[in-house]
Every structure is written in structure tokens, then in C-alpha cells.
Amino acid sequence: MMVKFEKGSSFLHRLNPIAKLSVVVAYSLIVFLLASLRLELLCIAAVLVMERITGSRQVCAFMLSRFVLALVVVVLIMQAVMTHSGTVLITVPLYFTRLRITDAGLLNGMVIAMRFVSVVMVGALFVATTDPVDLLYSLMRIGVPYRYGFMAILALRLTTVFEQEAKTLTNAQKMRGLNVDESGIRGLMRCVRCTVIPLLVCALSHVDDLVVSMEGRAFGCKKTRTFVTEDRYGLLDKALILGCLSLVLLTVLDIVFGWYPLPHLRP
């Protein structure tokens, strides 16, 4: 399952994209700088509450998908196996060695897995409540060159176009009795020859039209560009940006100077 932007009227949807991006960055840094199972569970609960406020169910559905659950289990097992400190709880005899799972290994594995879940969840919530075009426009307004922003916007726009063309091409192949779902190397080569090459031809035709359109509008003749709407920052947006910067700075300074004992994993 893929998380996509979903229009809504919640306060998260109304926030400035830069403010939401600053919250995501600060949240991720705090999650990785501090190591506490209670903190990770509290962060996950906060994201679930925010998702409940927006009325979306994409984040929970995405986290319960097989791919994400499999990654969480793999991360947990790898950390539990690779950490050798602590009291041994389980010993698994193998042909060439023995795997010892300790209490510190389980704690490390649970914290690292919760970190992964926290970052993925907040990223999914950000994607579900932020229009990618508005985000790119906001980034261009604060100094990102509009050429790079235009490339990202173009990639987002053409993704849906290519997806529709791929569906049309697949339906046409099925109508003609062509089997492109065959497994193995032969099936892969047939899929490349019958699907990828026609999509590349369609992409090249779109590129020609795009080049003519850009040249007709004198794209790139100036260093800056104009926008139809202004990017406004409300009081809440400014408070979030300033609060996130202050929180990350204070956390880093506290880790360096040791003002307050922050939660950390046992060695």
C-alpha cells in the first residue's frame, strides 16, 4: 500500500508545508538522539492521535502492511542477535555457532524497531496531509532553485501519466492475448520488450512536447520566478518552526554538556 496526499480540513492540512517539514525533521532527530522505549511508544501514540484528528486511516493501514511488518521483525531480530552484552536469555544452537539473545539485545532491538516505526509513521502522516506541489513551491520560495523544484514537480505529474499509460498498455496486451506475467528470465525479457520499450517511446513523445512548451515560455531566462499565490506563515507556523529549532538545539547541547540525564540505551 502507498500513502498518498488526501485533501482535508484539519489543522494539519492548513499548516504551512515548511512548518510541517520542520516538525518531521525535529521529530526524527529527537527519536534518534534519545533512546528510550517509553519515549518511542509516546511518540508513536502522538502520531496516532494526530492521524485520528485528520480523519485519515492511511498511516495505520500502511504500518500494518506486510512489507513494513516484515522490516520491523527483521530489524528487531538483527539487533537482538548482534548485541552480545547483557544477560543471556535464549541460546539457539546452530551447526557452526550459537546465537545468544540477551536482555540488552532485546531492549536494543525493540528501541531500534520502534525508532523505525516512529519515523515511518510521521513521514507517512506528513505525506498524507501535505500537497507535494505546495511543499515544492514553499521550498522554492525559501531559496531552493526553481529548476530543481520544477524537476520534482514534473516527476510527480508524469508519474500519474505513466501509471495510466502502463494500465492502458497492459489492458491492450491482455486483449491481444499476450502473456507478460510469465515468471523467470524469459518472462522478464518479454515484459521488458513488450512493456518498458513502449513506455519509453511514450515518455520521449512527452519530452518533445515539454521542451517546446518550455522554450515557448522562456523557461530559465531569469534566476527567480513568480508565483500565483503568496506563501503565508501564521502564528502557529512560526511557533512550530522556532520551537523545533530550539528543541533540537537544546537536545544536542544537553547531550554534549550533560546538563540533564537523558534516556539512553545500556552499552
Secondary structure, DSSP 4 states (H G I P E B T S, - for coil): ---------SHHHHS-HHHHHHHHHHHHHHHHH---HHHHHHHHHHHHHHHHHHT--HHHHHHTSHHHHHHHHHHHHHHHHH---S-EEEEEE-SS-EEEEEHHHHHHHHHHHHHHHHHHHHHHHHHHHS-HHHHHHHHHHTT--HHHHHHHHHHHHHHHHHHHHHHHHHHHHHHTT------HHHHHHHHIIIIIHHHHHHHHHHHHHHHHHHHHTTTTSSSS---SS-----HHHHHHHHHHHHHHHHHHHHHHH-SS-------
